[in-house]
Amino acid sequence: MAINVANNQSLTAITALPSAVSGGAMTLLETQTASSSATISFTSGIDSTYDEYIFKYYSVHPSADDTKFTVNFRDGSTAYDATKTTTFFNAYHAENDGSAVLGYSTAGDLAQGTGIQRVTGGTGNDNDQCASGYLHLFSPSSTTFVKHFIGRSSHSEASDYNEDSFVAGYCNTTSAIDGVQFKFDSGNIDTGTFKMYGVS
């Protein structure tokens, strides 16, 4: 199958994908708005209907300063304690241009851990500070394979720099994942909008 390009070899002339190429349509399944919330939990609609779910979070502001935004997964019980093995790295740049770093964070990963998985570093709670990002969860209803996830976040660090955080890993269970929960590791979620999409 060929994709035609314009005479100038750009893709600007493409107005639609060929019929054989799937666009991966996203269906909005649920929206939640935080207001001094201890947690934001998605507890329904995560099933075999979709092979991929995307969670997006916008302008998530913590009540406590220098607190990490986290995620955890429920695998059939009432607790969010699925066993996870993960990796975490980030890049940051200070507002005053005093430092810039790209590196792996051993404090951000888990090796067969059941606790929360951080998706940001220490987010500040100044009035203009927040975190935004997304997390993909793949084949959560599989009872054959582990459940992979990847995520990326941008947040305002408490020490006044921007951090771009990357997390990936898997829930090491063949039980279905049927719930996803977000929270800060200290304090509440003052404000923020959360959306769950199914990808077909």
N, C-alpha and C positions, 0 to 999 in steps of 0.2 A: 504494500500500500504506500503510495507516495503522497506527500503534502506539497502542494504547489506553492511557490513563492513568487513574489513580484519580480519584475525584470531587474530591479536594483538589489536582488538577493536578500531583501528584508522579509520579515513575516507580517508586515503591516497590512498586506492585502488579504490576509486570512480573516474571514468573518465568522466561520463556524468550523467545528471539528468534523472530520470525516465520520460517517455513520458507524464505522467499525471501532472508533476510539471513544471510550467512555470518559465523560467529564467528571465522574465522581460527585454526583449531586449531593449537597448537604441539606438535610431536613432538620429544621429547628424543632426540638422535642420539648424543651423546658427552659424557662428563664427564672432566675431567683435574684432577689435584691437583698443585700445584707444591710442590717441596721442594728449595730451593737450586737452582732450575732457571734456566739461562741464558735459555731461551725456552719458550713453550708454543705448539705448532703444531698446527693442525687440517689434516690432509693427505689425508683421505679423507671421502667422503660429501657433498662440495660438488659438486653436479652438477645436472642438469636435473630431478631429482625434485621440487624445490621452487623457487618463484620468489623466495622470501625466506628468508634465514637470519639467526638472531639469536644473537649470542654474549653471554653474561652472565658477569661476573667478580665474585667476592665476596671481600672482605677480603684484597686483594692487598697483601702487605707486602714492601717492598724491602730488600735487604741494605745498600744505600748510602743515605745521607741526601740529601734534596733532588734526587731523580732523577725524570725524567718517564716515565710509562707510555706505551707506544707500540704501534702496530699497523702491519703491512705485509702485502702481498698477493702471491701467486705466480700468474703468468699463463702456465703451461705449461712453464716451465723448472724448474730446481731452486732458483733464487734468488728471494728475496722482494724484488722490485724493480720492481713494476708502476709505471708512470708515473701520477702523481696530481696533480690540482688540487683544492685544499681551502680551507676557511674554518674559523676557530677563534675562539670568544669565550668569556668566562667572567665569573662573578660570584664575589666572595669577601667574607668577613666575618671579622674577627679575633676570637679568643677574648676579648681584653681590650676589645673594642668600640672599638678605636682607629682602625680603618679599615674601609671597605666600598666596594667598587668593582664596577661593571659596565662591561666594555669589550671591544673587539676586540683580538686579539693577533696582530700581524703576524709575531711570532716563531713562532707556532704554525701558520701556513698554508704551503702549498706551491703553486708554480706550475710545473707540468710537472716535478715532482721525483720521483726514484726512491727516495729515502731513507725512513726511518721517519717515520710520521705520529704526532705526539703526541696523546694523548687526555686527559692530565692535565697540570697544572703540576708543580712540584717536590714530590713526595710525601715526607713525612718517614719516618724509620725508627725513631722512638721505639717502644717496645713496644706502645703503643696506637694507632699511626697506620697507615693503610692506604688503599686506593682500592677503590671498587666502582662498577659501571656496566654498560652494555650497548652493543652496536654492531649495527646492522642492515645487511645486505648484500643488495642487490636484483638479481635475475636474473643471477647470476654466470656462468651457462653460455651467455648470449646471445653469438652471434658476429656480431650486427648492431649492437648499441648499446654505449656506454660503461657501466661498472658503478658505480651510485651506492651510497653508504653514508652513514649518519648515526649519531651516537653521543652519549651523555651519560654523564658520570662525576661522582661526588662523591668528594673525597679530603681527607685531612688534610695541609695544607701543612707543610713543614719549619719554617716560621716561626710555627706555631700559629694557623692560621686555616683555615676550611673554604672549599673552592673547588668551584663547580659549573661544569663545563666542557662545552662543546658543540662538536662537530666534524661537518663534513659535507663531501662532495666526491664525486669520481668517479675511478675508474681509467680513464685515457684509452686504452683498448685495446678492440679487438673480439675479442681472444682470450679464451677462458674463464678466469675466476678459479677455480683449483682448490686453493688453500691460503691460510690466514690465520694469521699469527704475531703473538703478543704478547710484549713484553719491556720491561724498563726500559732507558733509554738509558745507564745505568751500573750495574754490579753485577748481581746475580741476583734472581730472584723467590724470596724466602725461603719464603713460604707463599701460598696462595690457591686458590680453586676456580673452575674454568672450565667452562662448559656451552655446547654448541652445539645449537640447535633448528632444525628445518625448519618453515616456516609454510605450511599448505595453505589 
